[in-house]
Each structure stands twice: as C-alpha cells, then as structure tokens.
C-alpha cells in the first residue's frame, strides 16, 4: 500500500488543471456540510455491498463458541481418580 507522501508526490506531478480538479473533488468529499444526494447514494451503495457479503466468508479457524460442547465436555470431565479406583 502506498503512503500518503507517495500519493501527494504523484499529485504534485499532475498538471495544474488536474490538481485543481483533484483538490475540488477532495474538498467536496471531505466537507463537513451535509452530503448531497449523490454523495449519500455512493455511501449507501458502499454500505449495501458490505452487507451483501456479511456472513458469507469462511475461515478454517474456529473459536470457543464454535466448539463449545467439546470445551464444556473437557471442562466438566472427571479426570480425578476416585478412591475406589486405586
């Protein structure tokens, strides 16, 4: 991933007109003013795409809750010798 300094250096190499266009686009995107309908639509679309993939990824790693019965069985197993077993 590129650093912010590398991105800024690339931006400095742009022609003046492109730098102005980039600056304007950044100001609009980062402004504290209420979002326009177009900006809001972009944000909602991004959020919807994340929701669409939520829960669809799989990992080979399990956690305690996935194996809770195994862990509970081990926890409650009677590993101690009883006096009559000696």
MARPA-627747 format. One record per residue: residue in three letters; x, y, z negated of N, C-alpha, C, CB in turn. Coordinates in nm, 2 decimals, decimal comma, padded with zeros to 4 digits. Glycine has a CB too. Layout:
BEGIN
<rec residuo="Ala" n_xx="X" n_yy="Y" n_zz="Z" ca_xx="X" ca_yy="Y" ca_zz="Z" c_xx="X" c_yy="Y" c_zz="Z" cb_xx="X" cb_yy="Y" cb_zz="Z"/>
...
END
This chain:
BEGIN
<rec residuo="Unk" n_xx="00,09" n_yy="-00,12" n_zz="00,00" ca_xx="00,00" ca_yy="00,00" ca_zz="00,00" c_xx="00,09" c_yy="00,12" c_zz="00,00" cb_xx="-00,10" cb_yy="00,00" cb_zz="-00,12"/>
<rec residuo="Unk" n_xx="00,05" n_yy="00,22" n_zz="00,08" ca_xx="00,13" ca_yy="00,34" ca_zz="00,09" c_xx="00,10" c_yy="00,43" c_zz="-00,03" cb_xx="00,09" cb_yy="00,41" cb_zz="00,22"/>
<rec residuo="Unk" n_xx="00,21" n_yy="00,51" n_zz="-00,06" ca_xx="00,19" ca_yy="00,60" ca_zz="-00,17" c_xx="00,13" c_yy="00,73" c_zz="-00,13" cb_xx="00,33" cb_yy="00,63" cb_zz="-00,24"/>
<rec residuo="Unk" n_xx="00,08" n_yy="00,81" n_zz="-00,22" ca_xx="00,02" ca_yy="00,94" ca_zz="-00,19" c_xx="00,13" c_yy="01,03" c_zz="-00,12" cb_xx="-00,03" cb_yy="01,01" cb_zz="-00,31"/>
<rec residuo="Unk" n_xx="00,25" n_yy="01,02" n_zz="-00,16" ca_xx="00,35" ca_yy="01,10" ca_zz="-00,10" c_xx="00,37" c_yy="01,07" c_zz="00,05" cb_xx="00,49" cb_yy="01,09" cb_zz="-00,18"/>
<rec residuo="Unk" n_xx="00,37" n_yy="00,94" n_zz="00,08" ca_xx="00,38" ca_yy="00,90" ca_zz="00,22" c_xx="00,27" c_yy="00,95" c_zz="00,30" cb_xx="00,39" cb_yy="00,74" cb_zz="00,23"/>
<rec residuo="Unk" n_xx="00,15" n_yy="00,94" n_zz="00,25" ca_xx="00,03" ca_yy="00,99" ca_zz="00,32" c_xx="00,04" c_yy="01,14" c_zz="00,34" cb_xx="-00,10" cb_yy="00,95" cb_zz="00,24"/>
<rec residuo="Unk" n_xx="00,08" n_yy="01,21" n_zz="00,24" ca_xx="00,09" ca_yy="01,36" ca_zz="00,25" c_xx="00,20" c_yy="01,39" c_zz="00,36" cb_xx="00,13" cb_yy="01,42" cb_zz="00,12"/>
<rec residuo="Unk" n_xx="00,31" n_yy="01,32" n_zz="00,36" ca_xx="00,41" ca_yy="01,34" ca_zz="00,46" c_xx="00,36" c_yy="01,32" c_zz="00,60" cb_xx="00,53" cb_yy="01,25" cb_zz="00,44"/>
<rec residuo="Unk" n_xx="00,28" n_yy="01,22" n_zz="00,62" ca_xx="00,21" ca_yy="01,19" ca_zz="00,75" c_xx="00,12" c_yy="01,31" c_zz="00,79" cb_xx="00,14" cb_yy="01,06" cb_zz="00,75"/>
<rec residuo="Unk" n_xx="00,05" n_yy="01,36" n_zz="00,69" ca_xx="-00,05" ca_yy="01,47" ca_zz="00,71" c_xx="00,03" c_yy="01,59" c_zz="00,75" cb_xx="-00,13" cb_yy="01,49" cb_zz="00,58"/>
<rec residuo="Unk" n_xx="00,15" n_yy="01,61" n_zz="00,69" ca_xx="00,22" ca_yy="01,73" ca_zz="00,73" c_xx="00,27" c_yy="01,73" c_zz="00,88" cb_xx="00,35" cb_yy="01,75" cb_zz="00,64"/>
<rec residuo="Unk" n_xx="00,28" n_yy="01,61" n_zz="00,93" ca_xx="00,33" ca_yy="01,60" ca_zz="01,07" c_xx="00,22" c_yy="01,62" c_zz="01,17" cb_xx="00,39" cb_yy="01,46" cb_zz="01,09"/>
<rec residuo="Unk" n_xx="00,09" n_yy="01,63" n_zz="01,12" ca_xx="-00,02" ca_yy="01,65" ca_zz="01,22" c_xx="-00,02" c_yy="01,79" c_zz="01,28" cb_xx="-00,15" cb_yy="01,62" cb_zz="01,14"/>
<rec residuo="Unk" n_xx="-00,07" n_yy="01,80" n_zz="01,39" ca_xx="-00,09" ca_yy="01,94" ca_zz="01,45" c_xx="-00,18" c_yy="02,02" c_zz="01,36" cb_xx="-00,15" cb_yy="01,93" cb_zz="01,59"/>
<rec residuo="Unk" n_xx="-00,16" n_yy="02,15" n_zz="01,37" ca_xx="-00,23" ca_yy="02,25" ca_zz="01,28" c_xx="-00,38" c_yy="02,22" c_zz="01,28" cb_xx="-00,20" cb_yy="02,39" cb_zz="01,32"/>
<rec residuo="Unk" n_xx="-00,44" n_yy="02,21" n_zz="01,40" ca_xx="-00,58" ca_yy="02,19" ca_zz="01,41" c_xx="-00,63" c_yy="02,06" c_zz="01,34" cb_xx="-00,63" cb_yy="02,18" cb_zz="01,56"/>
<rec residuo="Unk" n_xx="-00,55" n_yy="01,95" n_zz="01,35" ca_xx="-00,59" ca_yy="01,83" ca_zz="01,28" c_xx="-00,57" c_yy="01,84" c_zz="01,13" cb_xx="-00,50" cb_yy="01,71" cb_zz="01,34"/>
<rec residuo="Unk" n_xx="-00,47" n_yy="01,91" n_zz="01,09" ca_xx="-00,45" ca_yy="01,94" ca_zz="00,94" c_xx="-00,57" c_yy="02,01" c_zz="00,89" cb_xx="-00,32" cb_yy="02,01" cb_zz="00,91"/>
<rec residuo="Unk" n_xx="-00,62" n_yy="02,11" n_zz="00,96" ca_xx="-00,74" ca_yy="02,19" ca_zz="00,91" c_xx="-00,86" c_yy="02,10" c_zz="00,91" cb_xx="-00,76" cb_yy="02,31" cb_zz="01,01"/>
<rec residuo="Unk" n_xx="-00,88" n_yy="02,02" n_zz="01,01" ca_xx="-00,99" ca_yy="01,92" ca_zz="01,01" c_xx="-00,98" c_yy="01,83" c_zz="00,89" cb_xx="-01,00" cb_yy="01,85" cb_zz="01,15"/>
<rec residuo="Unk" n_xx="-00,86" n_yy="01,77" n_zz="00,87" ca_xx="-00,84" ca_yy="01,68" ca_zz="00,76" c_xx="-00,87" c_yy="01,75" c_zz="00,62" cb_xx="-00,70" cb_yy="01,63" cb_zz="00,76"/>
<rec residuo="Unk" n_xx="-00,82" n_yy="01,87" n_zz="00,61" ca_xx="-00,85" ca_yy="01,95" ca_zz="00,48" c_xx="-00,99" c_yy="01,97" c_zz="00,46" cb_xx="-00,77" cb_yy="02,08" cb_zz="00,48"/>
<rec residuo="Unk" n_xx="-01,06" n_yy="02,01" n_zz="00,57" ca_xx="-01,21" ca_yy="02,04" ca_zz="00,56" c_xx="-01,28" c_yy="01,91" c_zz="00,52" cb_xx="-01,26" cb_yy="02,09" cb_zz="00,69"/>
<rec residuo="Unk" n_xx="-01,25" n_yy="01,80" n_zz="00,58" ca_xx="-01,31" ca_yy="01,67" ca_zz="00,55" c_xx="-01,29" c_yy="01,63" c_zz="00,41" cb_xx="-01,26" cb_yy="01,56" cb_zz="00,65"/>
<rec residuo="Unk" n_xx="-01,17" n_yy="01,65" n_zz="00,36" ca_xx="-01,14" ca_yy="01,62" ca_zz="00,22" c_xx="-01,21" c_yy="01,71" c_zz="00,12" cb_xx="-00,99" cb_yy="01,63" cb_zz="00,19"/>
<rec residuo="Unk" n_xx="-01,22" n_yy="01,83" n_zz="00,15" ca_xx="-01,29" ca_yy="01,93" ca_zz="00,07" c_xx="-01,44" c_yy="01,89" c_zz="00,06" cb_xx="-01,28" cb_yy="02,07" cb_zz="00,12"/>
<rec residuo="Unk" n_xx="-01,50" n_yy="01,85" n_zz="00,17" ca_xx="-01,64" ca_yy="01,81" ca_zz="00,17" c_xx="-01,66" c_yy="01,69" c_zz="00,09" cb_xx="-01,69" cb_yy="01,79" cb_zz="00,32"/>
<rec residuo="Unk" n_xx="-01,57" n_yy="01,59" n_zz="00,11" ca_xx="-01,58" ca_yy="01,46" ca_zz="00,04" c_xx="-01,56" c_yy="01,47" c_zz="-00,11" cb_xx="-01,49" cb_yy="01,36" cb_zz="00,10"/>
<rec residuo="Unk" n_xx="-01,47" n_yy="01,56" n_zz="-00,15" ca_xx="-01,43" ca_yy="01,57" ca_zz="-00,29" c_xx="-01,50" c_yy="01,69" c_zz="-00,36" cb_xx="-01,29" cb_yy="01,59" cb_zz="-00,30"/>
<rec residuo="Unk" n_xx="-01,59" n_yy="01,76" n_zz="-00,30" ca_xx="-01,66" ca_yy="01,87" ca_zz="-00,36" c_xx="-01,74" c_yy="01,83" c_zz="-00,48" cb_xx="-01,74" cb_yy="01,95" cb_zz="-00,26"/>
<rec residuo="Unk" n_xx="-01,76" n_yy="01,92" n_zz="-00,57" ca_xx="-01,85" ca_yy="01,90" ca_zz="-00,68" c_xx="-01,99" c_yy="01,94" c_zz="-00,66" cb_xx="-01,79" cb_yy="01,98" cb_zz="-00,80"/>
<rec residuo="Unk" n_xx="-02,02" n_yy="01,98" n_zz="-00,54" ca_xx="-02,15" ca_yy="02,02" ca_zz="-00,50" c_xx="-02,23" c_yy="01,89" c_zz="-00,48" cb_xx="-02,16" cb_yy="02,11" cb_zz="-00,37"/>
<rec residuo="Unk" n_xx="-02,37" n_yy="01,90" n_zz="-00,49" ca_xx="-02,45" ca_yy="01,78" ca_zz="-00,47" c_xx="-02,42" c_yy="01,72" c_zz="-00,33" cb_xx="-02,60" cb_yy="01,81" cb_zz="-00,48"/>
<rec residuo="Unk" n_xx="-02,42" n_yy="01,59" n_zz="-00,32" ca_xx="-02,39" ca_yy="01,52" ca_zz="-00,20" c_xx="-02,50" c_yy="01,55" c_zz="-00,09" cb_xx="-02,38" cb_yy="01,37" cb_zz="-00,22"/>
<rec residuo="Unk" n_xx="-02,46" n_yy="01,56" n_zz="00,03" ca_xx="-02,56" ca_yy="01,58" ca_zz="00,14" c_xx="-02,62" c_yy="01,44" c_zz="00,16" cb_xx="-02,49" cb_yy="01,63" cb_zz="00,27"/>
<rec residuo="Unk" n_xx="-02,73" n_yy="01,44" n_zz="00,24" ca_xx="-02,79" ca_yy="01,31" ca_zz="00,27" c_xx="-02,70" c_yy="01,21" c_zz="00,34" cb_xx="-02,92" cb_yy="01,34" cb_zz="00,36"/>
<rec residuo="Unk" n_xx="-02,62" n_yy="01,27" n_zz="00,43" ca_xx="-02,52" ca_yy="01,18" ca_zz="00,50" c_xx="-02,42" c_yy="01,12" c_zz="00,40" cb_xx="-02,45" cb_yy="01,26" cb_zz="00,61"/>
<rec residuo="Unk" n_xx="-02,37" n_yy="01,20" n_zz="00,31" ca_xx="-02,27" ca_yy="01,15" ca_zz="00,21" c_xx="-02,33" c_yy="01,05" c_zz="00,12" cb_xx="-02,21" cb_yy="01,27" cb_zz="00,13"/>
<rec residuo="Unk" n_xx="-02,45" n_yy="01,08" n_zz="00,08" ca_xx="-02,53" ca_yy="00,99" ca_zz="-00,01" c_xx="-02,55" c_yy="00,85" c_zz="00,06" cb_xx="-02,66" cb_yy="01,05" cb_zz="-00,06"/>
<rec residuo="Unk" n_xx="-02,59" n_yy="00,86" n_zz="00,19" ca_xx="-02,62" ca_yy="00,74" ca_zz="00,27" c_xx="-02,49" c_yy="00,65" c_zz="00,28" cb_xx="-02,67" cb_yy="00,78" cb_zz="00,41"/>
<rec residuo="Unk" n_xx="-02,37" n_yy="00,72" n_zz="00,29" ca_xx="-02,25" ca_yy="00,64" ca_zz="00,30" c_xx="-02,22" c_yy="00,58" c_zz="00,17" cb_xx="-02,13" cb_yy="00,74" cb_zz="00,34"/>
<rec residuo="Unk" n_xx="-02,24" n_yy="00,65" n_zz="00,06" ca_xx="-02,22" ca_yy="00,59" ca_zz="-00,07" c_xx="-02,31" c_yy="00,47" c_zz="-00,10" cb_xx="-02,23" cb_yy="00,69" cb_zz="-00,18"/>
<rec residuo="Unk" n_xx="-02,44" n_yy="00,49" n_zz="-00,07" ca_xx="-02,53" ca_yy="00,38" ca_zz="-00,09" c_xx="-02,50" c_yy="00,26" c_zz="00,00" cb_xx="-02,68" cb_yy="00,43" cb_zz="-00,06"/>
<rec residuo="Unk" n_xx="-02,46" n_yy="00,28" n_zz="00,12" ca_xx="-02,42" ca_yy="00,17" ca_zz="00,21" c_xx="-02,30" c_yy="00,10" c_zz="00,15" cb_xx="-02,39" cb_yy="00,23" cb_zz="00,35"/>
<rec residuo="Unk" n_xx="-02,20" n_yy="00,17" n_zz="00,10" ca_xx="-02,09" ca_yy="00,10" ca_zz="00,04" c_xx="-02,13" c_yy="00,02" c_zz="-00,08" cb_xx="-01,98" cb_yy="00,21" cb_zz="00,00"/>
<rec residuo="Unk" n_xx="-02,22" n_yy="00,07" n_zz="-00,16" ca_xx="-02,26" ca_yy="00,00" ca_zz="-00,28" c_xx="-02,34" c_yy="-00,12" c_zz="-00,24" cb_xx="-02,35" cb_yy="00,09" cb_zz="-00,37"/>
<rec residuo="Unk" n_xx="-02,42" n_yy="-00,11" n_zz="-00,14" ca_xx="-02,50" ca_yy="-00,22" ca_zz="-00,09" c_xx="-02,41" c_yy="-00,34" c_zz="-00,04" cb_xx="-02,60" cb_yy="-00,18" cb_zz="00,02"/>
<rec residuo="Unk" n_xx="-02,31" n_yy="-00,30" n_zz="00,03" ca_xx="-02,21" ca_yy="-00,40" ca_zz="00,08" c_xx="-02,15" c_yy="-00,48" c_zz="-00,03" cb_xx="-02,11" cb_yy="-00,34" cb_zz="00,17"/>
<rec residuo="Unk" n_xx="-02,12" n_yy="-00,41" n_zz="-00,14" ca_xx="-02,06" ca_yy="-00,47" ca_zz="-00,26" c_xx="-02,16" c_yy="-00,57" c_zz="-00,33" cb_xx="-02,01" cb_yy="-00,37" cb_zz="-00,36"/>
<rec residuo="Unk" n_xx="-02,28" n_yy="-00,52" n_zz="-00,34" ca_xx="-02,39" ca_yy="-00,60" ca_zz="-00,39" c_xx="-02,41" c_yy="-00,73" c_zz="-00,31" cb_xx="-02,52" cb_yy="-00,52" cb_zz="-00,41"/>
<rec residuo="Unk" n_xx="-02,40" n_yy="-00,72" n_zz="-00,18" ca_xx="-02,43" ca_yy="-00,83" ca_zz="-00,09" c_xx="-02,33" c_yy="-00,94" c_zz="-00,11" cb_xx="-02,42" cb_yy="-00,78" cb_zz="00,06"/>
<rec residuo="Unk" n_xx="-02,20" n_yy="-00,91" n_zz="-00,15" ca_xx="-02,11" ca_yy="-01,02" ca_zz="-00,17" c_xx="-02,10" c_yy="-01,06" c_zz="-00,32" cb_xx="-01,97" cb_yy="-00,97" cb_zz="-00,12"/>
<rec residuo="Unk" n_xx="-02,17" n_yy="-00,99" n_zz="-00,41" ca_xx="-02,16" ca_yy="-01,02" ca_zz="-00,55" c_xx="-02,20" c_yy="-01,16" c_zz="-00,57" cb_xx="-02,25" cb_yy="-00,92" cb_zz="-00,63"/>
<rec residuo="Unk" n_xx="-02,12" n_yy="-01,24" n_zz="-00,65" ca_xx="-02,16" ca_yy="-01,37" ca_zz="-00,68" c_xx="-02,13" c_yy="-01,47" c_zz="-00,57" cb_xx="-02,30" cb_yy="-01,38" cb_zz="-00,72"/>
<rec residuo="Unk" n_xx="-02,08" n_yy="-01,43" n_zz="-00,46" ca_xx="-02,05" ca_yy="-01,52" ca_zz="-00,35" c_xx="-01,91" c_yy="-01,57" c_zz="-00,35" cb_xx="-02,09" cb_yy="-01,46" cb_zz="-00,22"/>
<rec residuo="Unk" n_xx="-01,82" n_yy="-01,52" n_zz="-00,43" ca_xx="-01,68" ca_yy="-01,56" ca_zz="-00,43" c_xx="-01,66" c_yy="-01,67" c_zz="-00,53" cb_xx="-01,59" cb_yy="-01,44" cb_zz="-00,46"/>
<rec residuo="Unk" n_xx="-01,57" n_yy="-01,76" n_zz="-00,50" ca_xx="-01,54" ca_yy="-01,87" ca_zz="-00,59" c_xx="-01,40" c_yy="-01,87" c_zz="-00,63" cb_xx="-01,58" cb_yy="-02,00" cb_zz="-00,52"/>
<rec residuo="Unk" n_xx="-01,37" n_yy="-01,92" n_zz="-00,75" ca_xx="-01,24" ca_yy="-01,93" ca_zz="-00,80" c_xx="-01,22" c_yy="-02,07" c_zz="-00,85" cb_xx="-01,21" cb_yy="-01,83" cb_zz="-00,91"/>
<rec residuo="Unk" n_xx="-01,10" n_yy="-02,12" n_zz="-00,84" ca_xx="-01,07" ca_yy="-02,26" ca_zz="-00,89" c_xx="-01,05" c_yy="-02,26" c_zz="-01,04" cb_xx="-00,95" cb_yy="-02,32" cb_zz="-00,82"/>
<rec residuo="Unk" n_xx="-01,04" n_yy="-02,14" n_zz="-01,09" ca_xx="-01,02" ca_yy="-02,12" ca_zz="-01,24" c_xx="-01,15" c_yy="-02,12" c_zz="-01,31" cb_xx="-00,93" cb_yy="-02,00" cb_zz="-01,27"/>
<rec residuo="Unk" n_xx="-01,16" n_yy="-02,20" n_zz="-01,42" ca_xx="-01,28" ca_yy="-02,19" ca_zz="-01,50" c_xx="-01,25" c_yy="-02,12" c_zz="-01,63" cb_xx="-01,33" cb_yy="-02,34" cb_zz="-01,52"/>
<rec residuo="Unk" n_xx="-01,35" n_yy="-02,08" n_zz="-01,69" ca_xx="-01,34" ca_yy="-02,02" ca_zz="-01,82" c_xx="-01,40" c_yy="-02,10" c_zz="-01,93" cb_xx="-01,39" cb_yy="-01,88" cb_zz="-01,82"/>
<rec residuo="Unk" n_xx="-01,40" n_yy="-02,06" n_zz="-02,05" ca_xx="-01,45" ca_yy="-02,13" ca_zz="-02,16" c_xx="-01,60" c_yy="-02,16" c_zz="-02,14" cb_xx="-01,43" cb_yy="-02,06" cb_zz="-02,29"/>
<rec residuo="Unk" n_xx="-01,67" n_yy="-02,06" n_zz="-02,09" ca_xx="-01,82" ca_yy="-02,07" ca_zz="-02,08" c_xx="-01,85" c_yy="-02,17" c_zz="-01,97" cb_xx="-01,88" cb_yy="-01,94" cb_zz="-02,04"/>
<rec residuo="Unk" n_xx="-01,77" n_yy="-02,19" n_zz="-01,87" ca_xx="-01,80" ca_yy="-02,29" ca_zz="-01,76" c_xx="-01,78" c_yy="-02,43" c_zz="-01,82" cb_xx="-01,71" cb_yy="-02,26" cb_zz="-01,64"/>
<rec residuo="Unk" n_xx="-01,69" n_yy="-02,45" n_zz="-01,91" ca_xx="-01,66" ca_yy="-02,58" ca_zz="-01,97" c_xx="-01,70" c_yy="-02,59" c_zz="-02,11" cb_xx="-01,51" cb_yy="-02,61" cb_zz="-01,95"/>
<rec residuo="Unk" n_xx="-01,81" n_yy="-02,52" n_zz="-02,15" ca_xx="-01,84" ca_yy="-02,50" ca_zz="-02,29" c_xx="-01,87" c_yy="-02,63" c_zz="-02,36" cb_xx="-01,96" cb_yy="-02,41" cb_zz="-02,31"/>
<rec residuo="Unk" n_xx="-01,94" n_yy="-02,73" n_zz="-02,29" ca_xx="-01,97" ca_yy="-02,85" ca_zz="-02,36" c_xx="-01,84" c_yy="-02,94" c_zz="-02,38" cb_xx="-02,07" cb_yy="-02,93" cb_zz="-02,27"/>
<rec residuo="Unk" n_xx="-01,75" n_yy="-02,93" n_zz="-02,29" ca_xx="-01,62" ca_yy="-03,00" ca_zz="-02,31" c_xx="-01,55" c_yy="-02,94" c_zz="-02,43" cb_xx="-01,53" cb_yy="-02,99" cb_zz="-02,19"/>
<rec residuo="Unk" n_xx="-01,54" n_yy="-02,81" n_zz="-02,44" ca_xx="-01,47" ca_yy="-02,75" ca_zz="-02,55" c_xx="-01,55" c_yy="-02,77" c_zz="-02,68" cb_xx="-01,46" cb_yy="-02,60" cb_zz="-02,52"/>
<rec residuo="Unk" n_xx="-01,68" n_yy="-02,76" n_zz="-02,68" ca_xx="-01,75" ca_yy="-02,79" ca_zz="-02,80" c_xx="-01,74" c_yy="-02,93" c_zz="-02,85" cb_xx="-01,90" cb_yy="-02,76" cb_zz="-02,78"/>
<rec residuo="Unk" n_xx="-01,73" n_yy="-03,02" n_zz="-02,76" ca_xx="-01,71" ca_yy="-03,16" ca_zz="-02,80" c_xx="-01,57" c_yy="-03,18" c_zz="-02,86" cb_xx="-01,72" cb_yy="-03,26" cb_zz="-02,67"/>
<rec residuo="Unk" n_xx="-01,47" n_yy="-03,12" n_zz="-02,80" ca_xx="-01,34" ca_yy="-03,13" ca_zz="-02,86" c_xx="-01,33" c_yy="-03,06" c_zz="-03,00" cb_xx="-01,24" cb_yy="-03,06" cb_zz="-02,77"/>
<rec residuo="Unk" n_xx="-01,40" n_yy="-02,95" n_zz="-03,01" ca_xx="-01,40" ca_yy="-02,88" ca_zz="-03,14" c_xx="-01,47" c_yy="-02,96" c_zz="-03,25" cb_xx="-01,47" cb_yy="-02,75" cb_zz="-03,12"/>
<rec residuo="Unk" n_xx="-01,58" n_yy="-03,02" n_zz="-03,21" ca_xx="-01,66" ca_yy="-03,10" ca_zz="-03,31" c_xx="-01,62" c_yy="-03,24" c_zz="-03,32" cb_xx="-01,80" cb_yy="-03,08" cb_zz="-03,28"/>
<rec residuo="Unk" n_xx="-01,53" n_yy="-03,29" n_zz="-03,25" ca_xx="-01,48" ca_yy="-03,43" ca_zz="-03,25" c_xx="-01,42" c_yy="-03,46" c_zz="-03,39" cb_xx="-01,38" cb_yy="-03,46" cb_zz="-03,14"/>
<rec residuo="Unk" n_xx="-01,45" n_yy="-03,58" n_zz="-03,44" ca_xx="-01,40" ca_yy="-03,62" ca_zz="-03,57" c_xx="-01,26" c_yy="-03,68" c_zz="-03,54" cb_xx="-01,50" cb_yy="-03,71" cb_zz="-03,64"/>
<rec residuo="Unk" n_xx="-01,16" n_yy="-03,60" n_zz="-03,55" ca_xx="-01,02" ca_yy="-03,66" ca_zz="-03,53" c_xx="-00,96" c_yy="-03,70" c_zz="-03,66" cb_xx="-00,93" cb_yy="-03,55" cb_zz="-03,47"/>
<rec residuo="Unk" n_xx="-01,02" n_yy="-03,69" n_zz="-03,77" ca_xx="-00,97" ca_yy="-03,72" ca_zz="-03,90" c_xx="-00,99" c_yy="-03,87" c_zz="-03,93" cb_xx="-01,02" cb_yy="-03,63" cb_zz="-04,01"/>
<rec residuo="Unk" n_xx="-00,89" n_yy="-03,93" n_zz="-03,99" ca_xx="-00,91" ca_yy="-04,07" ca_zz="-04,03" c_xx="-01,00" c_yy="-04,07" c_zz="-04,15" cb_xx="-00,78" cb_yy="-04,14" cb_zz="-04,06"/>
<rec residuo="Unk" n_xx="-01,09" n_yy="-04,17" n_zz="-04,15" ca_xx="-01,18" ca_yy="-04,19" ca_zz="-04,27" c_xx="-01,11" c_yy="-04,28" c_zz="-04,37" cb_xx="-01,32" cb_yy="-04,24" cb_zz="-04,23"/>
<rec residuo="Unk" n_xx="-01,13" n_yy="-04,27" n_zz="-04,49" ca_xx="-01,07" ca_yy="-04,35" ca_zz="-04,59" c_xx="-01,09" c_yy="-04,50" c_zz="-04,56" cb_xx="-01,12" cb_yy="-04,32" cb_zz="-04,74"/>
<rec residuo="Unk" n_xx="-01,21" n_yy="-04,54" n_zz="-04,51" ca_xx="-01,23" ca_yy="-04,68" ca_zz="-04,49" c_xx="-01,16" c_yy="-04,73" c_zz="-04,36" cb_xx="-01,38" cb_yy="-04,70" cb_zz="-04,47"/>
<rec residuo="Unk" n_xx="-01,10" n_yy="-04,64" n_zz="-04,28" ca_xx="-01,03" ca_yy="-04,68" ca_zz="-04,16" c_xx="-00,89" c_yy="-04,72" c_zz="-04,19" cb_xx="-01,04" cb_yy="-04,57" cb_zz="-04,05"/>
<rec residuo="Unk" n_xx="-00,84" n_yy="-04,69" n_zz="-04,31" ca_xx="-00,70" ca_yy="-04,71" ca_zz="-04,35" c_xx="-00,67" c_yy="-04,85" c_zz="-04,38" cb_xx="-00,66" cb_yy="-04,62" cb_zz="-04,46"/>
END
